[in-house]
Amino acid sequence: MNAAVRAVVRVGIYTGAKVYFVHEGYQGLVDGGDNLKEATWESVSMMLQLGGTVIGSARCQDFRTREGRLKAARNLVKRGITNLCVIGGDGSLTGADTFRAEWSSLLAELLKTGGITAEEAKKSSHLNIVGMVGSIDNDFCGTDMTIGTDSALHRIMEIVDAITTTAQSHQRTFVLEVMGRHCGYLALITSLACGADWVFIPESPPEDGWEDHLCRRLTESRLGGSRLNIIIVAEGAIDRHGKAITSDEVKDLVVKRLGYDTRVTILGHVQRGGTPSAFDRILGSRMGVEAVMALLEGTPDTPACVVSLSGNQAVRLPLMECVQVTKDVTTAMNEKRFDDAVKLRGRSFQNNWNVYKLLAHIRPPSTKSGHTLAVLNVGAPAAGMNAAVRSTVRIGLIHGHRMLAVHDGFEGLAFGKVRGQGGARG
């Protein structure tokens, strides 16, 4: 979020605008005073590498009331602020849209009560709003990635990798609970990245009888030579009937049915902390630039927009349309329309879910295709190559192909270093 704040300040100053920090979120906007401070070019130096937000954030009940929004409007008008950039989740952005919709009536009331002068009201006749989504859950529809998600995934993977070492040494099963009360993105991507044996997400609860299926899956994994099992649970995981599936419940099931040494790790707020990843620093910076451009180009007739990531481009989308789709996901889950919930999350979420199920849950067919495929790496090593090899082999096996591994690239191919399930191949 600091990268986004920095970008808004510097691009705003570059374009000749006067830019203000609002400290402590909407509460600072309502309270006014020293919470609103003019920003300078230097005031955002050395903040790209900092986690969280240096200007603070706070939940604010006052802003939910018209009286609170009236105070906020007066504080903005007194400083001549007519453009507001809001970084937050769907609730924060909905509040911003409500604020904008009420702006004319708020000014009229302030003018009537003497809170502002006629000249001040004229200079601040309309308010432009632009939003950026800061949420580690990646739970906002309309954007491929929200600010903070990638960094949270890095925190989670560091812990998963550390736990994996322990689990392999002691032949343990670990149940990891990650954040995601209403969205399973973190749990899903973590499971895909670490090759988890099972994942529970709120958008797609397991079928009835999942307990038997899970235990069978873990048993097959151990019989296949694995020394560990990893199960990822989103904090909002539920079954098909809406009943919560907790990490402790999963642990008790594994211990009772299989007798495996099983531990629970709840990651909690460590996922929100730490330094931001390179991706998040760039994402926040690019979104911040686009947000300022959107504000400067805005007119009284321009609907409030949210800056989103589509593919690799920062784009502007109608704010309330995205908010509505996000709410539709919750509605679909409440109505147990889970297939619709997954679709509403977007194509990227769907694809990741389908890939995970392919790589983790589908058994190779008994009939073979007759095709033989080999996989080899060429050139200098790079992080992620093992993941590519793993998915290539597993997808090949799922389709009934005979899969071979060529060791040491083309040189290995020349000297016959080709191996498959039956050992060395010439």
Secondary structure, 3 states (H helix, E strand, C coil): CHHHHHHHHHHHHHCCCCCEEECCHHHHHHHCHHHEEECCCHHHCCCCCCCCCCCCCCCCCHHHCHHHHHHHHHHHHHCCCCEEEEEECHHHHHHHHHHHHHHHHHHHHHHHHCCCCHHHHHHCCCCEEEEEEECCCCCCCCCCCCECHHHHHHHHHHHHHHHHHHHHHHCCEEEEEECCCCCCHHHHHHHHHHCCCEEECCCCCCCCCHHHHHHHHHHHHHHCCCCCEEEEEECCCECCCCCECCHHHHHHHHHHHHCCCEEEEECHHHHHCCCCCHHHHHHHHHHHHHHHHHHHHCCCCCCCEEEEEECCEEEEEEHHHHHHHHHHHHHHHHCCCHHHHHHHCCHHHHHHHHHHHHHHHCCCCCCCCCCEEEEECCCCCCCCHHHHHHHHHHHHHHCCCEEEEECCHHHHHHCCCEEECCEEEC
